[in-house]
Amino acid sequence: MGHLVGLKEYLEATYHHSVFDQALQSQQPWELHLHGQRVIQATVVENLTYDLKVHIEGQGQEELPKINVKFLYQADFSAAVRKLIKIDQKTQTLTLSPILAPHQRHFVKNKTLFPLMKERQVAFFTLLEGEMIRGIVADFSRYEIIIHLKGGLPIVILRHSIYDLRNKQGRCLLKVFQDQHKDWEKSALFQL
């Protein structure tokens, strides 16, 4: 049984990082895309275990369940990022809700993400409400994946909001497919 060189050390260093901690410390506005096609610009006030307290300019404070957050980025990048987000109409018509039970989510293995990141392969994410995000995996942790879009714009996808993930060749990278096909074993990082 082999392993991916560097994966264990990478996870030890980054697996517990949280974009919500980063947003809280920055005290800058972030743009959050929420289920129900709601988009808000807010400053994170408190990062709770399952919820997020935010201050929305002109509206005051609100507590949001983290499961409702699909993706986010610093508000400074909003105009550029919005132009790069496409919609998959077929997925959007499914009108999918947040998946509360973790075992029912469309999971992506760390073994899949690590070679994608190290080899700087373009990945195509489709989220539960049809948003299509194309970019390079820059970083990942237990609950989130940081993607660099065209021009290096960073956005953070919450892992619970993923519906599908494919590579440039259209190959499925979700756990349900990769448990059988083990594409990470084809990576130069894989050693027996």
N, C-alpha and C positions, 0 to 999 in steps of 0.2 A: 504494500500500500504506500503510495507516494504522498508528496506534499508540495505546496507552493512555497518556494523560497521567499522568506520575508513576511508572509501573511501573518503568522503568529505574533511577531514583533509589532507589526503594523496595528493589529487589533488591540494589543496591550496598550499601545500609545494613544489610540484614537477612538476606541469603541464607545467610550462613555462621554465623548464630546457632544454638546448640544448647541444648535444654532440659536435656541431660545435663550441660553445663557449669554451667548455672544450678543444677541439683540438687546438683552437687558443691560449688559455692561456698556454697550455703545451709546445708549440713550438717544439714538437717532431714529427717525421714522423708517419703518419697513413696510413694504407692500405685501399683504397677505391675500392669497387666493383661497377662498373658503368654499366648501360644498354649497350648492344652491346658486352657483355662479356669482357669489358675493365677493367683491374685491374691496379691501379697506387699506388705508394708510394709517399706521398706528405705531406708537412707541410702547414697547413692552415694559410694564410696571412691575410684574411679578411672574416668576416661572414656577408654577405649582406642579405637582406630580402629574396630574391628568388634564389640567386646565392652564390657561394663559390669561393673565390680567393685562389688558392693554388700555391705553388712552388714545382714543380716536379724536383727532383735532376737530373741535367744534361740536363734538357729541358727548365727550366725557369718557368715563371708564366703562369697560365691558369685560365680562369673563367669558372666554371662549374655550370649549372643549378642544384639546389638541387634535382629536380624531377628525375634526372639521377642517383643519388646515391641510390643504393639498400641497402648496408650495409657496415660497416667499423669497424675497430679495430686498436689498436696500432700496429705499424709495428713490434715491438718486438715479437708479438705473431703470426706473419704470417705463419711460417713453421708449427706450431702446429695446427692453425685454419684451414688452407687449407686442412689438412688431414681429418678433421671432416665434411667438407661440401660435401654433396652428391648431385647428380643431378637426378631429376625425368624426365626421357626421354619423357614421355607423355606430361607434361607441357611444356618442352623445345620445342617440335615440334609445339606448338601453335604459336611460335614466337610473343609473346605479347610485346607491346611497353609500355612505361610509360603511366599511365592513368592521363591525365591532369585535367579532371573535377572531383573534389572531390566527388561529389555524385555518380560517377560511380565506385569508388574504392571498393575494397574488405575490408570493414570496420570491425574492432574488437572493441567491446564496452569496455569501462573502467570497467563496471560491470562484464565483463568476465575476463579481465586481473587481476583485483585486487585479487579475490580468488585464481586464478592460482598462483600468486606471493606469497600470504600469506601462502598457503597450500603447496608450493614448488612442484607443479605437473609438470611432464615432458610434454612439449608441442612440437608439430611438425609443423614448419612453412614451407610452400612452397612459394617461391617467383615467380614473374612474368616470369622469364627466367628459372625456374625449379630448382633453388638451394633449397636444403632441409636442414633446420637447426633444430637440435634437442637440446633442453636444457630446463633450468628452467628460468622463467621470474624473473629477479632480480630487475627491476625498469622499469618505463615507464613514458612518458610525452605526450604532445599533438601530437608530430610528430614522436616519436621513442619509441622503446622497447629494453631494454637491456636484453640480454640473457646470462646466464652462460652455456657454453658448458661443455662437459666432462672435468674434471680436474679444473673446475671453470674459464675457459678462458672466458673473457667478450667480447661480440661483440654487436654492436648496429644495429638493423634492422630499417630502415625507414618505417613507417607505410604505406606509399603510395606504397611500393614495394611488399606488401603481396598479394599473390594469394589465399592461403588457410591456415587455422590453424585448427589443430585437437589435441585432447588429446590422451592419451595412448590407450584408447579404440576405437579410430578412429572416435569419435563424432565430428562433425563440430562445431567450435567455432566462426564462422563468424556472424556478425550482422544479416544477412538475415535469418539465421537459428535460432539464439538465441532470436530474437524478438518474436518468437512463443514459443520456448521451455524453455526459461528463466532458464538455468542451474544454474545461480548464486543464485537462491532461494533455491537450495539444499545445499549451503555452510553453515557451522557452523557460518559464519560471518553474515548471513542474519537474520535480526530481523523484525518482524511485528510492 
